[in-house]
Amino acid sequence: MTRQDDLPLTSSHWGTYRARVGNGRVQELQAFEYDRDPSPIGPGILDVQHGPTRVDAPMVRESWLTGGPGTRTDQRGTDPFVEVSWDKANTLVAQELNRVRKTYGNQAIFGGSYGWASAGRFHHAQSQLKRFLNCIGGFTSSKYTYSFAAAEAMVPHILGSFRDYLDTCTSWDVIRDHTQLFVCFGGVPLKNGQISQGGTGCHVQRDGLLAAGKAGIDFVNISPLKSDVLDDVGGDWLALRPNTDVALMLGLAHTIEMDGLTDRSFLQRYAEGFDAFLPYLMGDTDGTPKTADWAADICEIPADTIRALARRMAAERTMISVSWSLTRQDHGEQPFWMAITLAAMLGQIGLPGGGFGFGYSAMNFIGGNHTIIPGASFPQGQNPVKDFIPVARITDLLMQPGEPFDFDGVRYEYPDTRLVWWAGGNPFHHHQDLNLMRQAWQKPDTIIVNEWCWNPLAKHADIVLPCTTPLERDDMAMTPRDPYVVSMSKLTEPNGQARDDYDIFTDIARTMGVADAFTERRSKADWQRWIYDQTQQNCADQGIEIPPYDQFIKQRWFKLDDPAKPMIMLEGFRADPVANPLATPSGKIEIFCQSVADFGYEDCPGHPVWRAPYEWLGAVDAYPLHLISNQPRDKLHSQLDHGGVSKAKKIAGREPLHIHPYDAAMRGLKDGDIVRLFNDRGACLGGVVIDPGIRTGVVQMSTGAWYDPDENGLCKHGNPNVLTRDKGTSKLGQGPSAHSCLIEVELFTEAPPKVTAHEPPSIIRPNTLNDPEIKT
């Protein structure tokens, strides 16, 4: 019998697995022997690897094929598809790209890839697509991520960088040994820590949390959801009104200042602009002191509780954690800015176990203590097109060509988009107001998709190019965010006519006469060796030793040595702010930022502020329930929604809706009922879960259910993004604001419609087709 450590490896965002292969298929994925808390989700790919949802050949929407680009775009999502040969698909794509480039220019092509397709370093769909498009003259791109776009724009103005402080959050080991009070705005949701972009060798979040709890650290979970902190660590649950974290932080800051607990010496040496912020805090500028009583009226946490927490934070070594989800609300720039300001007032930034952290357990790597590998990537080349959009403004791009938009201090203009190409990601999952986006989706002449399964994106495309899954190709998992480097083995042959993205783009590049520019005459194996060799050179330059490539392939994986010193965020800056300045104009933490103030944005002035969201429970004459559409625990975004782990959690085939017993009783609801969630933007169905661990007035439905609209736009399956508003967080960040959403819920009294989300579209195969005329 084969020993487990002799089995080939594959890696995913959920973890690393050993594979048992037989009869041409992967029979079993076993957790990597060094993973202490493996996720059950990854093996779910075996349920669907060869199922009816696989795209098994190149497909073209029938109306587009017979009528040409722009034909019956309103039929996207309902038209049948026609199977064509790869030669025909390559010709169609090349002709359409050339038509759009010649007639409208390369800025009319939107390269809409959004990561997460694979943990592999080479077979990274976003890099492959961007490199190809750059080889033919460029494309309109997107900037930042749905995860925390508001922070990506805002935090560099405060700290000089945002990404630098994701990878260097103070480690769990340091927190265990030094922190006394862990205050987590938005909680520390362990479910999110199952994953890491670019691969996961060993899950550390559960161990980190449990060790901290066992060490006697007091946790304060500030969230409408009790489950946002693991029950095993205990602590206090402050179930505030959603979207009011900034008001609570201001109430804490006011108490600290009034009690004489502000660390003035820290602010003087390490921060800029506190004196400009203080008049707002004290009410001198607007007549409203941000007292604990003022905050209590907004967030519905007792004022005495706020005052007591403020005094504890000043008296004890305190870590302030802000969840990434806090950025995905109206004015989502403010929570991170105010959390940093609050931490600066306490004066513990740069000390072991104190200061702030961005999103503990938002991914597995946050709080890890490991050497950061300077990994090389598949080079994308240079994009000659300067047009771009903030990532969450795709609907505006398609519906408002030529219209201006503000972003981070500059006014831009949306180009006229004629062709969209998506490879990796699913906008019909992560975007807001999906019924509005579906209308926008009718605007381009052509939509091309590289996809391995018939998800909503593929169903709403014109040309679908079937790509492989990670089980069907060689690659390597290597990320700065995980100490394990894994050689991913090709375990099976591709399903049907599926091809790697590299092969797809190579053939189209050959048709368009740019094959050498795209491939540089390197094979897939050549490129993987090149990426590794470049990484090895980068490592040598930093004194990090990794094995030669051939040894790595033979031994299948290795782990970088842990760093000699534990990770403490901003430790060097605290030790010597002159020698280690921040990349801000002042070299310090910018509590007041003159450049932001100069933008003149009312919705994001020069220091942190409370602004009431466009939808919240403090509004008058609004829908009565606040919807939290957070990340799912049984899939990654919408990936593997059709797998067994996700399907097992559904209620009558629909996404669960968690609701407090009081709110359920007011509506006559019980466990397992099918309900309709609705507001002015749309409606979806869900299955009721009565949950006392949720604040009254709040309901929770995770994202990720594949969009499955009926003829009236009702999502039969339960995608909450038919309800969320498509508005930017502010003119500065323009991030998604999905968590500012009010709805109503009612019992669905009709016969529930059939869920068709996981069914493939109608397909016309060659033996039933008289080769329709193609117009391009």
Secondary structure, 3 states (H helix, E strand, C coil): CCCHHHCCEEEECCEEEEEEEECCEEEEEEECCCCCCCCCCHHHHHHCCCCCCECCCCEEEHHHHHHCCCCCHHHCCCCCEEECCHHHHHHHHHHHHHHHHHHHCHHHEEECCCCCCCCECCCCHHHHHHHHHHHCCCCEEEECCCCCHHHHHHHHHHHCCCHHHCCCCCCHHHHHHHCCEEEEECCCCHHHHHCCCCCCCCCCHHHHHHHHHHCCCEEEEECCEHHHCCHHHCCEEECCCCCCHHHHHHHHHHHHHHCCCCCHHHHHHHEECHHHHHHHHHCCCCCCCCCHHHHHHHHCCCHHHHHHHHHHHHHCCEEEEECHHHHCCCCCCHHHHHHHHHHHHHCCCCCCCCEEEECECCECCCCCCCCCCCCCCCCCCCCCCCCEEECCCHHHHHHCCCCEEEECCEEEECCCCCEEEEECCCHHHHCCCHHHHHHHCCCCCEEEEEECECCHHHHCCCEEEEECCHHHCCEEECCCCCCEEEEECCCCCCCCCCECHHHHHHHHHHHCCCHHHHHCCCCHHHHHHHHHHHHHHHHHHCCCCCCCHHHHHHHCEEECCCCCCCCCCCHHHHHCCCCCCCCCCCCCEECCCHHHHHHCCCCCCCCCCCCCCCCCCCCCCCCCEEEECCCCCCCECCECCCCHHHHHHCECCECEEEECHHHHHHCCCCCCCEEEEECCCCEEEEEEEECCCECCCEEECCCCCCCCECCCCCECCCCHHHCCCCCCCCCCCCCCCCCCCEEEEEECCCCCCCCCCCCCCCEECHHHCCCCCCCC
